[in-house]
Amino acid sequence: MFCLFFVVFGGTICGNLLIITLVSTSKNLHTPMYFFLSQLSISDILLTIDIVPKMLHVLLNNGGTISFIDCIIQLYFFCVIETLECLLLTVMSYDRYVAICNPLYYTSIMTSGYCVTLTIICWLFGYLFTFIYIVTAAKLNFCGPNIIDHVYCDILPLLELSCSETFIVRLEIYFIGFPIVIIPTTIIVISYTYIVLAVLRIPSSTGRQKAFSTCSSHLTVVSIFYWTMFSVYAVPTKRQTAAMNKVLSLLYTVFTPLVNPIIYSLRNTDIRKAVQEICNKCMIW
């Protein structure tokens, strides 16, 4: 297990660093879509660094301990990054909606300043919304069992260990979850509904295929991200065992950041061309 997660950790870091490097150096990738993709890669790297090193330590030593402060810090950054990814995927779906449904106005709407502003808002929302209920969770009393039956410090397993009343924290999670999960999900569904309708109106099959190929990678990433997230947090816990919850959490936090750059690399011709250009330059040198 240690070897598997170590390889996944290295592959995730290298794959997402490759995406960031390509977007930064290749002029063909200096577009809003790839700018948001680079931000998604940054969030995937931060998520991996937050979760996997401690997990590797636990696997290598057949168990491990974590202080309460470190647990809260890990939980805070985990929630910040997941909130950020929800919002970034929403912004990316809006970008695809403008590109396909309003192509003539795309350059005037999705300016570089507007893209930077949207990204800053996503980061700020991630930090601010998460801070609200993390502060409340940190004030809970933990006087009973101190063994977290999970692979990292997640909010629900942590609340189960508390000997205080957790109703307020759970209520805050539900209230905060609405603007950072339900609203973005709704925007994504509406955006892709309009995208599908716009693609179907394109007369030629070649045009339809080309239009849909520009958002197929993003749609795949969105499907994987939200399927795993809703499986962990939206499905009632009585219907799934603790072991199944851990497996889904691993898919959600460890393997999804590895898969994201692979999906964009395999299904995107611009990314493949940028990789070929870099390889050709390296061979010339």
C-alpha positions as CSV (number, residue, x, y, z in Angstrom):
1,M,0.0,0.0,0.0
2,F,2.9,2.4,0.8
3,C,4.5,1.7,-2.6
4,L,1.2,2.2,-4.4
5,F,0.4,5.5,-2.7
6,F,4.0,6.7,-3.1
7,V,3.8,6.1,-6.8
8,V,0.4,7.9,-7.0
9,F,1.9,10.8,-5.0
10,G,4.8,11.2,-7.4
11,G,2.6,10.8,-10.5
12,T,0.1,13.4,-9.2
13,I,2.8,16.0,-8.5
14,C,4.6,15.4,-11.8
15,G,1.4,15.3,-13.9
16,N,0.0,18.5,-12.4
17,L,3.4,20.3,-12.6
18,L,3.5,19.3,-16.2
19,I,0.1,21.0,-16.9
20,I,1.2,24.1,-15.0
21,T,4.5,24.3,-16.9
22,L,2.8,23.8,-20.3
23,V,0.2,26.4,-19.7
24,S,2.9,28.9,-18.5
25,T,5.3,28.3,-21.4
26,S,3.2,27.5,-24.4
27,K,1.7,30.5,-26.2
28,N,-1.1,28.3,-27.7
29,L,-2.3,27.5,-24.1
30,H,-2.6,31.2,-23.0
31,T,-6.4,31.0,-23.0
32,P,-8.9,31.3,-20.2
33,M,-9.7,27.5,-20.3
34,Y,-6.1,26.5,-19.8
35,F,-5.6,29.3,-17.2
36,F,-8.4,27.8,-15.1
37,L,-6.9,24.3,-15.8
38,S,-3.6,25.4,-14.3
39,Q,-5.4,26.7,-11.2
40,L,-7.1,23.3,-10.9
41,S,-3.7,21.6,-11.1
42,I,-2.4,23.9,-8.3
43,S,-5.3,22.9,-6.1
44,D,-4.7,19.2,-6.9
45,I,-1.1,19.5,-5.9
46,L,-2.0,21.3,-2.6
47,L,-4.7,18.6,-1.9
48,T,-2.1,15.8,-2.4
49,I,0.5,17.5,-0.2
50,D,-2.1,18.0,2.5
51,I,-3.3,14.4,2.6
52,V,-0.8,11.9,1.2
53,P,2.5,12.5,3.2
54,K,0.8,11.8,6.5
55,M,-1.0,8.8,5.0
56,L,2.4,7.5,3.8
57,H,3.8,7.9,7.3
58,V,0.9,6.0,8.8
59,L,1.3,3.2,6.3
60,L,5.1,2.9,6.7
61,N,4.8,2.7,10.5
62,N,1.7,0.6,10.6
63,G,-0.2,3.4,12.4
64,G,0.5,6.9,13.6
65,T,-0.6,9.8,15.7
66,I,-1.5,13.4,14.9
67,S,-2.0,16.2,17.3
68,F,-5.4,18.0,17.5
69,I,-3.9,21.2,16.0
70,D,-2.4,19.3,13.1
71,C,-5.7,17.5,12.5
72,I,-7.6,20.8,12.4
73,I,-5.0,22.3,10.1
74,Q,-5.2,19.3,7.7
75,L,-9.0,19.4,7.8
76,Y,-9.1,23.2,7.1
77,F,-6.8,23.1,4.1
78,F,-8.6,19.9,2.8
79,C,-12.0,21.8,3.0
80,V,-10.5,24.9,1.5
81,I,-9.1,23.0,-1.5
82,E,-12.3,21.0,-2.1
83,T,-14.3,24.2,-2.0
84,L,-11.9,25.8,-4.4
85,E,-12.2,22.9,-6.8
86,C,-16.0,23.0,-6.7
87,L,-15.9,26.7,-7.6
88,L,-13.1,26.3,-10.3
89,L,-15.0,23.5,-12.0
90,T,-18.1,25.8,-12.0
91,V,-16.1,28.7,-13.5
92,M,-14.6,26.3,-16.2
93,S,-18.1,25.2,-17.1
94,Y,-19.2,28.9,-17.5
95,D,-16.1,29.4,-19.7
96,R,-17.2,26.6,-22.0
97,Y,-20.7,27.9,-22.0
98,V,-19.6,31.3,-23.2
99,A,-17.1,29.8,-25.8
100,I,-19.8,27.5,-27.4
101,C,-23.0,29.5,-26.9
102,N,-21.6,33.0,-27.4
103,P,-18.4,32.6,-29.4
104,L,-18.5,36.1,-30.9
105,Y,-18.5,37.7,-27.5
106,Y,-16.0,35.2,-25.9
107,T,-12.9,37.4,-26.1
108,S,-14.7,40.4,-24.8
109,I,-16.3,38.6,-21.9
110,M,-13.5,36.2,-20.8
111,T,-10.7,38.8,-20.6
112,S,-7.5,38.1,-18.7
113,G,-8.5,40.5,-15.9
114,Y,-11.9,38.9,-15.6
115,C,-10.4,35.4,-15.3
116,V,-8.0,36.6,-12.6
117,T,-10.8,38.2,-10.7
118,L,-12.9,35.0,-10.9
119,T,-9.9,32.9,-9.7
120,I,-9.3,35.3,-6.7
121,I,-12.9,35.1,-5.8
122,C,-12.8,31.3,-5.8
123,W,-9.7,31.3,-3.5
124,L,-11.2,33.8,-1.1
125,F,-14.5,31.9,-0.9
126,G,-12.6,28.7,-0.2
127,Y,-10.8,30.3,2.7
128,L,-13.7,32.3,4.2
129,F,-16.5,29.7,4.0
130,T,-14.3,27.0,5.4
131,F,-13.0,29.2,8.2
132,I,-16.6,29.6,9.6
133,Y,-17.3,26.0,10.6
134,I,-13.7,25.0,11.2
135,V,-13.5,27.5,14.1
136,T,-16.7,26.1,15.6
137,A,-15.4,22.5,15.2
138,A,-12.1,23.4,16.8
139,K,-14.0,24.6,20.0
140,L,-15.6,21.2,20.5
141,N,-14.5,19.0,23.4
142,F,-12.9,15.6,22.7
143,C,-12.8,13.7,25.9
144,G,-13.6,10.1,24.7
145,P,-12.0,7.9,22.1
146,N,-9.1,9.5,20.2
147,I,-8.8,7.1,17.3
148,I,-10.0,8.5,13.9
149,D,-11.5,5.6,11.9
150,H,-10.5,7.2,8.6
151,V,-7.5,7.7,6.3
152,Y,-7.2,11.5,7.2
153,C,-8.9,14.1,9.4
154,D,-12.3,14.5,7.8
155,I,-15.1,16.5,9.4
156,L,-17.6,13.7,9.9
157,P,-15.3,11.2,11.5
158,L,-14.0,14.0,13.7
159,L,-17.4,15.0,14.8
160,E,-18.2,11.4,15.8
161,L,-15.4,11.5,18.3
162,S,-16.6,14.7,20.1
163,C,-18.3,14.5,23.4
164,S,-19.9,17.9,22.8
165,E,-23.1,18.7,21.0
166,T,-22.3,18.8,17.3
167,F,-25.6,20.1,16.1
168,I,-24.4,23.7,15.4
169,V,-21.4,22.5,13.4
170,R,-23.5,20.1,11.3
171,L,-26.0,22.9,10.8
172,E,-23.2,25.3,9.6
173,I,-21.9,22.6,7.2
174,Y,-25.3,22.2,5.6
175,F,-25.8,26.0,5.3
176,I,-22.3,26.6,3.9
177,G,-22.6,23.5,1.7
178,F,-25.5,25.1,-0.2
179,P,-23.6,28.0,-1.8
180,I,-20.4,26.0,-2.4
181,V,-21.9,22.7,-3.6
182,I,-25.6,23.0,-4.6
183,I,-25.4,26.3,-6.4
184,P,-22.2,25.4,-8.4
185,T,-23.7,22.0,-9.3
186,T,-26.8,23.8,-10.5
187,I,-24.8,26.2,-12.6
188,I,-22.8,23.3,-14.1
189,V,-25.9,21.4,-15.1
190,I,-27.6,24.5,-16.6
191,S,-24.4,25.4,-18.5
192,Y,-24.0,22.0,-20.0
193,T,-27.7,21.9,-20.9
194,Y,-27.3,25.0,-23.0
195,I,-24.0,23.6,-24.4
196,V,-25.7,20.4,-25.5
197,L,-28.6,22.3,-27.1
198,A,-26.1,24.6,-28.9
199,V,-24.0,21.7,-30.1
200,L,-27.1,19.8,-31.4
201,R,-28.0,22.9,-33.5
202,I,-24.7,22.8,-35.4
203,P,-25.5,21.4,-38.9
204,S,-22.4,19.4,-39.6
205,S,-21.3,16.3,-37.6
206,T,-17.7,17.5,-37.8
207,G,-18.7,20.8,-36.2
208,R,-20.6,19.1,-33.5
209,Q,-17.7,16.8,-32.7
210,K,-15.2,19.6,-32.6
211,A,-17.5,21.8,-30.4
212,F,-18.1,19.0,-27.9
213,S,-14.5,17.9,-27.8
214,T,-13.5,21.3,-26.3
215,C,-15.6,20.5,-23.1
216,S,-15.5,16.6,-23.0
217,S,-12.4,16.6,-20.8
218,H,-13.9,19.0,-18.3
219,L,-17.2,17.1,-18.3
220,T,-15.3,13.9,-17.5
221,V,-13.4,15.6,-14.6
222,V,-16.6,17.1,-13.2
223,S,-18.4,13.7,-13.3
224,I,-15.6,12.0,-11.4
225,F,-15.3,14.8,-8.9
226,Y,-18.9,15.1,-8.0
227,W,-19.7,11.4,-8.2
228,T,-17.1,10.6,-5.5
229,M,-17.9,13.7,-3.4
230,F,-21.7,12.9,-3.3
231,S,-20.9,9.3,-2.7
232,V,-19.0,10.2,0.5
233,Y,-21.1,13.1,1.8
234,A,-24.6,12.9,0.3
235,V,-25.3,9.2,0.6
236,P,-26.6,8.2,4.1
237,T,-23.9,6.6,6.2
238,K,-26.1,3.7,7.1
239,R,-26.1,2.5,3.5
240,Q,-22.3,2.2,3.2
241,T,-19.8,0.6,5.5
242,A,-16.9,2.5,7.0
243,A,-14.5,0.6,4.8
244,M,-16.4,1.7,1.7
245,N,-16.4,5.2,2.9
246,K,-12.6,5.1,3.2
247,V,-12.3,3.7,-0.3
248,L,-14.5,6.4,-1.8
249,S,-12.5,9.0,0.2
250,L,-9.3,7.7,-1.3
251,L,-10.8,8.0,-4.8
252,Y,-11.9,11.5,-3.9
253,T,-8.7,12.8,-2.4
254,V,-5.8,10.7,-3.8
255,F,-6.7,9.2,-7.2
256,T,-8.8,12.0,-8.7
257,P,-5.9,14.6,-8.6
258,L,-3.8,11.9,-10.4
259,V,-6.5,11.3,-13.1
260,N,-7.3,14.9,-13.8
261,P,-4.0,15.7,-15.8
262,I,-4.2,12.3,-17.5
263,I,-7.7,13.0,-18.8
264,Y,-6.8,16.5,-20.1
265,S,-3.6,15.2,-21.7
266,L,-5.2,12.2,-23.4
267,R,-8.4,14.0,-24.6
268,N,-6.9,17.4,-25.5
269,T,-5.0,17.9,-28.7
270,D,-3.6,21.3,-27.6
271,I,-2.0,19.7,-24.5
272,R,-0.5,16.9,-26.6
273,K,0.9,19.4,-29.1
274,A,2.5,21.4,-26.3
275,V,4.1,18.3,-24.9
276,Q,5.5,17.4,-28.4
277,E,6.9,20.9,-28.8
278,I,8.7,20.6,-25.5
279,C,10.0,17.2,-26.3
280,N,11.3,18.4,-29.7
281,K,13.1,21.4,-28.0
282,C,14.7,19.0,-25.5
283,M,15.9,16.7,-28.4
284,I,17.4,19.7,-30.2
285,W,19.2,20.9,-27.1
